Amino acid sequence: MTLENGYGRFSQKAISKLLPLLKDGLRENGVIKEVYGNKKEDKEKLLTFKLPMPPKIKNPVVYHALIELRKVVNAIIRTYGLPDTIRVELARELKNSKKRREHISKKQGEYKKKNKQAIKALKQEPHSIQEPSRTDIIRYKLWKECKEICPYTGKTIPPQALFSGEIEVEHILPFSRTLDDSFMNKTLSYSSINAKKGNRTPWECVEAGIIAEDDLLQRIRKLPWKKRRKFTQKEIQLDDFISRQLNDTRYISREAKKYLSKLGSEEWPVKIQIAKGQSTALLRHLWSLNSILNHDGDEIKNREDHRHHSVDALVVALTTPSILKKLSDENKKIDSAEWMEEGEGAKYRNNELKRRAKSEKRVTSSYPWPSFRKDAIDAINSIIVSHRVSRKVSGSFHEDTYYGTTESKPTKKRKEMVAVRKPVHELRITSLTNDVKCIKDPGVRNIIKSEIQKRMDNGLSQDKAIQSFEENPPCIISSKATVPIRKVRLEKEKNSNNLTYFEDKKGEVYKYAIYGNNHHIAIYEKINSKGDKTVDEVVVPTMEAARRIKDKEKIVMRDHPEFSNFLYSLSINESVKNLDNGKLYRVQMIKTDKRIQLSEINLVSSNWQSEKILSRPRNLNIRKVKVDPIGKVYPAND
């Protein structure tokens, strides 16, 4: 038997164990069994015509993925019957060429070299850590990667502060929302800005006015491309996280295959086959499927359209064992493994690799049947994406900033006020809030306004002008002294719709906080004595939903004392139909002022082509609908 140069069926260690017994004349199978034992375990299979609840798995991401898998598979069985074959995409590379293996080995060597350099530097002054831990090495490498500058504040991180409590290793995309603890999701930041960032993504910090967009983009431009992408990512997608986080371990693929094996019976068997993840990418290119959802016509996967998963599913369904064999054999002729890489140069590389694949007259480059592409376009365009509705009572109950009571009494022209002291460099001026207008002292207020304008006239943006107050604060200048202004007292109108209160032991209110996440919005109808009908909404914060659970009340209040009829409720990711244009949307955001933001159901909300609607439900001509796991739309009978 001949093997390609660079390949061997057994490792050197295995050969040293097997060879002596083979020389004694024993058969290969017998020798393997004697050396390594029989690892196959006879297990009784539970065979059924629908998937039961999945077994409890410690990894929450995998468990929820199996829950969603169960919904889809059982919906397919109810509609179309028991399938003959189910193919699961396994994140496993095709047989790498020798050149590819050398590339991987080179990368691993570079990582080892950087670690050795970090260890050597850490043992020297000013760090003087004689036994650097893995955590110390990661912190040092992140420090060098960000050029010794905090990406969020732009402040230099001096060597003596690197291992102090002032500097923290920070997850770019929050660990609590992604479970991504990889090096590519970490950077360094000052603890003060990390506390403000909290559970937000960098882009959510930009939208909240905590970080200036231009400054952030300028500071991260020297970071690796994959890391820069995390800083500018506008939405955390669970399915993207699953793909990214679990491909290396293949955990989800193994569990899915094991779980799906519960289907069928001896009389009606269901074959569970594995399709390699890399083969999916190859066939997408060879069959020109990426351009279906890419409006530019480029052969680049459009991840901003949720239906790209359906394109993958189509390819996986057609990836037969014979196709896999052909792909593996043909892979040696071109470096097709690189098609899995996506980056700034992907467009040129993918087109070049596809040209080379065509020139090799690959068996797999022709369509499965003549009308395949037209059939694929029609099928993909008819798909309606279903989203997992978020009804769980979790997340932040209220914001971290607390507001105190004031001595000023409310009048007809002036409502009850709440107060807070705020660092002058953390003031926010956005379309929704203006902290400068809320400064109580008129003299201080005028100084701040004047200083912001002066610094803007000198070329700074408004956000950067305010941030510069940390290093160079505005001052109160008198004949006796010059006093820097570092904190200011703000007074804002008390709004009971977005404030929760805290009582002391005597039952008196002593502080307030703004509600955190909103759980749902309920829409009601009110009928007056004359029979006139009006529609109004009630936003239910997560904190209020938790209170209702604690008091054993229904989370969605259908019988509200202030209204005549309950119409419907909306939670994040629930679906509505716009009766004016017939389009389907999902609820992306619920605001405290009773407005909801809707995004087109098939598109990622950050997609510039995704139509956004921001309005109160009572002003929209919409109807709540339900989209089942296989994309069928039904009226939602609330």
N, C-alpha and C positions, 0 to 999 in steps of 0.2 A: 504494500500500500504506500503510495507517495503522498506527501504533504507539501503544501506551499512552503517556501523558505520562510523561516521565522516562526513557524507553528509547530507545536508538539501536542499530542493528545493528553499526555500525563506530565505533571510537573516533575522536576528532578527529585524532589522529596518523595513523591508517590512512586516513582520508578525504583528508588532505592528500597522501598518496602515490598513492592510487587515482584521485582525481578528474581529474587532468590527462589520464590515459590514457583514462578513460571519456568525456571530452569529445571525444577523437579518434575515437570511434565503436567502440572495442573492446568485446567482450563482458566481462561481469563475471568469469566464470571464467578467461578468458584473462588479464585484468589481474592477478588475484590470483596466478596462476601465474608471471607475468612479474616481479611485485614480490617475491613471497616464495618462489618456486621450488616444485617438486613434492616435498613431504616424504614422500610415500608410498614405501615401499621394498618391492620384491617379495621376499618371504622364503618359502622352501620350508617348508611345514608338515609336521611329523611327525605322522602320523595313526595312531592305534592304538586298541585296544579296552580298554586299561587304562593308568592313568597311570604313567609311569616315575618314577624318583627325580627330584625337582625340581633345577633348575640351582643351582649354588652362588651364594648371595646373601650379601653382606657383613653385612647386618643380621640378627643371629641370631634375633630375634623373628619376623621375616617368614619366615625359612627354616624354623623349627620349626613355624610355622603351616601352611606348605605341606606339610610332612611329615604333619601331622595331617589335612590336607585329603585327601592322597593315600590315607591309611588309610580314611577314611570313604567316599570316592568309589569306590575299588576294592572295598570291602565291599558297597556298594550294587549295583555291577555284577555281582559274583559271585552275589548273592542275587536281584536283580530284573531283571538285564539292562541293556543300554545305554540311558540316558535319551534322550528326544527333545530336551529343553531343560534347561539348567542356568542358574539365575539367581543372580547374585552381588550381594550388597548393597554398594553403593558409598556411602561416606560423603560425600554431596554434597547440599547443600540444594536444596529446590525453589526455583523462581523467587521471590525475595523481593519482597514488596510494597515500595512506595516508603517507607512508614512504617518497615518493618523495616530498609531500607538506611540511613535517617536515624538509626535507633537505633544501628546498627553504627558509623556515622561519628561519632556523638556519643561512643561508648565510646573509639574510637581517639583522638579529640581529648583526652579526659580522660587517657589514658595519656601522650600527648605533654606535656600540661601538668604532670603529676607528674614526668616526667623532667626538664623544664626547671627545676622547683622544686628537685629534687635536685641538679642541676648548680650552680645558684646557691648553694645551701647549702654544697656541698662546697668551693666556691672561697673561702668565708669562714672565719673562725676558728670553732672550733679546728682544723678539718680542713686548710684551706689547700692543697687539691689543685687546681692551676690548670688541669690537663687531665684531668678525671675520665674514667676508662675505663668501659666498659659494666659491668665487674665492680664498680667502685666505686659506680656508680649503683644496681645491684641490692642491694649490701650496705646502702647508706643507706636505700633503700626498705623493706627487710626490717626494719631497725632501727626505723623509724617505725611500721611495721605492727605489730610486737610491743610497741609502746609503751615501747621502750628497756629491756625486761626480758627476760631469758632464759626462754623457756617451760618449760624443763626444771628449772631450779634456783630461779627466782623472784628471782635476783639482778639488780640494776640493771646495765645496760651503759653505763658513762660514755662520753662522746664521745671522750676521749683513748684509750680501749681499743678503739674500734670497728675500727680498722685495724691493731691489734696482733695478735700471734700468740695472744693470750689468747682472742680471739673468732674463731669459724669460721662460714662459711656451711655449713649442715648440711642434708642431704636427709632429710626427715621419714620417708618410706618409702625404705629403702636403695637407692641408685642401682644397686648390683651385683645387686639382685634385681628391679628394675623397669625400669632404663634410663630412668627418668623424671627429666629434668633441667629440667623446667619451673619457672617462678617459683612456681606453686601447690604445688610439692613441696619448697620451700626455706624455711628459717627461720634464725635466728641462735642460737648456743649457745656457752657456754664450752667451750674445748677439753678441759677435764678431764672434763666430763660426756659430751661427744661421744666421747671415747675409751672410756668405760664403755659407752655405747650401742652402739658398734661396728656390727655388721651387723644389729642388731635394729630392729624397728619400735617406736614409742613405747609401744604397748600391750604388746608383749613385754617392754619394760623395766618396765612396771607389774607384769606377772605374775612377773618375776624379782626384784621387790623393789627395783629400782634407783631407781624414781620412785614417789611416792605418788599414787594415782589421784585422790583429791579435790583435791590441790594442782594437779595437771596440768590437770584440767577447769576449775578456777577461773582458771588463768593463760591458757588459750587461748580463753576465752569471748568475747573481743573480736576474735578473728581472723575472717577471712571464713569463711563456712559450709563451702565446699569444702575449705578448709585444715583446719578443725576436724575434718572427717570423716576426714581422713588420720591425724590424731593418735589417733583412737579406733578406727581400722580394725583388726579383729582378725585378719584373714587377707589375704595378698596373693594375688589371683587373676590368673593369667597372662592368662586370656581377658579379664578386665576391663581389664588393662593394655593389651592389644592394641587393644581398642575405644577406650580413652581416648587412647593415644599415637599411633595411626596414622590416626585419622579425618581429621585436617587434611591430611596429606600424600597420602592415598588410595593410598599405596604398596602396601599389602597387597591392595587391590582390583584394582589394575592387574596386579600379579604373578599373582594368582589367576586372573584372566580369561585372561592370556597362557598360563599353565600349563594351564588346562582346555581351551584350544583344541587341545591335542595329542590330544584324544579323537576317536574316530569316524573316518570315511573318506568318500570322495566318494559311495560307495554308501549308507553309513549315517551321514549327517551329524548332528552334535550342535550345536544352537544354544546359544551362550553369550550370555546377555543380562544387562544391568545393571539392578538395582533400586536406586532412590535411598534412602539411609539415612533421610532425613526421611520418605519416604512410608511406611516401615515403622512408624514411631511414629504417624503419622496414622491408618493403617488399624487398628492395634491398638486405638486409642481408639474409632474409628467402629464397629468390629465387636465392641466390649466384650470383648476377649480378655485384657486385663490382670487382670481379676477372676478368671480361671480359677485362677491360682496365688496370688491374694491372699485370704487367709482372712477378711479384714475386708470383702470385697466391693467395695473401692475400686478405681477405675480408675487405680491407680498400679502401675507395673512392680515386681514382686517380685524383686529381684536376689539375694535370699537363697535362692532355689530355682534350681538350675542349669538347670532345664527352661525358664526364660524364654528361653533361646536357641532352643529348639524352637518356641516361640510366634513368635519373629521369623522362623524358617525357614519356618513355615507361611505367614506373611504374604508373605514374599519370593516363595515359590512361586506365590502367587496374584496377584502384582503384574505384570499384563500391560502391554504398552505402552499399550493404550487406557486402563487405569486410571491410569497415570502421567500421561497427557495430561489426563484429567479432574481429577486432583488439582492439577496445575499451574495449570489454568484457574480452578479453584474457590478456590485459595489466595489469590487477590487479594481475596476477599470477607471473609475473616477472617484474623487473624494466626496462622495455624496453625504457623508456624515456631517459635513459642514452646513448642509441645508437646514439643520436644526438651529443654527446660530442666527439670531436676529439682532441687527444693530444698525448703525448709521450707514454702513456700506452694503446692507442686505440686498437692495434693489439690483445693483450691478452684479453682485456675486451670484444671486439666484438665477438671473437671466443667463449669465455665462455658464453656470453649471448645467442649466437646462439645455443650452445649445450643445454642450459637450455630450450630454446624455443622448440627445437626438442623433448626433453624429456617430455615436457608437451603435445605432440601430437597436436600441434596447427593446426587448420583447414587451416590456411593461409600459412603453411610451404610447402605445395605441389605446384608443378608448375601449372599454369593455363591450360596448355594442354601438352601432352607427349613430343612433339618436341620443347617446348617453349625455352629452353636454346640454342639449336642449331640455331633456328630461330632468337633469340635475337643477338647471336654472328654475324651471317651473316648480319643482318640489321645494327648493330652498326658499324661493320668494313667497310660497304659500304658508310658510311656517309662522306661527305666533308663539312667542316665547312666554313661558310661565315663570313667575318669580316666587321664591319662597317668602311668604308674608311674615313680617316681623311683628308678632303680638306678644313676645316675651317681655315681662316686666323686669327690665334690667337696664344697666347704664347709670349715668350720673343723675342723682335726684335733684341736685342744685349746683350752681356754680360755686367756685371756691371763695369769691369775694363776699364779705358780709357787709351789710348796710346797717347803720345805727339809727335810732330815733332822733328827732330834732325837737327843740323847744318851741319853734315857730308853730303857731296854731293855724289851721286851715281857715280860709275865708271864701267868699263867693267867687273871687277871681283867682284864688290860689289854693290848690289842693294840698292835702297832707304830704309832707316831704320826708325823705329818708336821706341819710348822709353817709359819706365814706371818705377817708383820706387816701390819696393816691399819689404815687411818685410822679413828678412832673414829666419825666421822660416816657411814662406809660399812658399818657393821655391819648384818647382815640377820637379821631374825627372821620366819620364815615357818613354814608347816605342815611343811616339809621340812627346814629348817635353822635352827639357833639359834646364831649366832656368839657371843652373850654367854656361853652355857654353856661355850664352848670357850676362853675367855680363861684363860691358864695361871695367872696370878697371882691367887690367891683374893681378896686385898685389893682389887685393881683391879676384879675382877669384881663384888664387892659394891658398890663405889662406882658403877660403871656402871649396875647394876640399880636401885640406889636413885635415881640421878639420872633415869633414864628414867621411873620410877614417879612421881617428884615432878613432872616436867614434864607427864605425862599427867593428874595430879590438877589441874593448872592449865589444863586444857582442850585440850592438844595431843593429836593422835593418836600412836600408837606410832611410826609412820614419821617423822612431823614432829618428834617429840621427839628421835629419833636424828639427823635432819638438822640440828637446831639446834645440835648439838655442834660443827659447823664454825665457827660464829660465836662460840659461848659454850661451850667445852669443859668437861667435868667436871674437878675438881681433886683432887689429893692434898693435904690440909691437915695441916700439922704445926706445932709450936711455932716451928720455924726458918724455914719457907717454905711458900708455896702454889705447887704445881707443876701446871700444866695437863696433862691426859692427851690427847695428840693421836693417838698410835698405840698399838695393843695387840698382843700376841703371842697368836696362836691356835694351839692344838694339836688336831688332828682325827685320828680313827682312820684308819689307812691301809686303803683298800679297793682291792684289786688289780683289781676288776671295773670301776672307773671312773677309775683313775689310770694314766697312762703315765709312764715314767721316762726320765731323760737321764743319760748316762754321760760322765765326763771322759776325758782321753786315757789314763788308766791303767785304764779300764774300770770305775771305781767310780761308783755312783749318787750324784749330788749334788743333784738336784732332781726334782720331780714336777709334773705338771699334770693337771687333770681332762680327760678325753676330751671332744671337741666333739660333732659330730653322730653319730648312730648310723645305719649303713648298712642293716642288716637284723637280724631276729631269726630264729634257726633253732630248730625244735621237734623234739626227739628222743625216742625211746622207749628205756628201759633195761630189760633182762630179767635178773633175778638167777638164781642157781643153782637156786632153787626154781621158777622159771618165773613169778614175780610180775613184773608190768609196772608201770613208773612213767614219767611224762612229765616232761621238764624242758626248759628253754630256754637258749639261749646268745645273748646280745646281741653283735653284731659292730659295733664302732665304725668310722667312716669311716677312721680311721688304720690299723686292722687290715686293713680291706679293701684299702687302698692297699699295705700290706706284702705281702699275698697276691699282688697283681698284680705287684709288683716281683720277688717270688720265683717267679713263674710258677706259682702255686697257683690252684686254683679258688676264686672268691670265696665261693660257697656250699659249705660243706664237707659233702658227703653222707656221707662215711665218716669219722665222728668216733671217735677212739680210746676215748673215755669212754662211748660209747653203742652200743646194739645196732642200732637202726634210725633212719633219717632219715624224719621224717613230712612236714614242709613248712617253707617259709620265708616270711616276710612282709616286704615293703618298703613304704615310704610310698606310699599311694594304691592298693595292691593290695586286692582285694575278698574279703570273706568272707560266708557266709550263716549267720545265726543259726538253728540248727535248732530252737530253742525257740519262736521267734515267726515264723520264715519270712522275716524282713526281711534286706535286703542292707545291708552297711556297708563303708566304706573305712577303711584304716589311716591315721589322721591323725598319730599320734605313737608313737614307740618310746622307752621310758624305760630308763635304765640298770638299774633294779631289776627288769627283766624284764616290766614291765607295758606293755600297749599301749592306746592310746586309739582307739576306733572311733567314727565318725560316720556318720549315715544317708547313703546313697550319693547321693541326689538333692539334699540340702540343703547349703548352705554351713555350715561347722562353727560359725561365729559365730551362726547362726540359733538363737534361743532355743527354737524348737520342735524343733530337731534333737536326737534322743536320743543321749546320749553313754554309752559303756561304757568303763570303765577297770579293767582286770584282767589277770592273767597268762593267756596263751592256754590253758594246761593246765586252768584253772578255768572255761573257756567251752565251751559245746557249739556249736562253729562248724566250718564246712568251707570251705576255700579254694576260690574260684571265679574264673573269668575272664570278664570282660565285654568283648565285642568292640566295635569302633568304632561299630556301629549298634545296640548295646544288647542283643544276644543273650547269654544267660548259659550258660556251659559249665563242667563240672568242671575244676578245675586239677590236672592230673596231675603233681604234683611228684614 
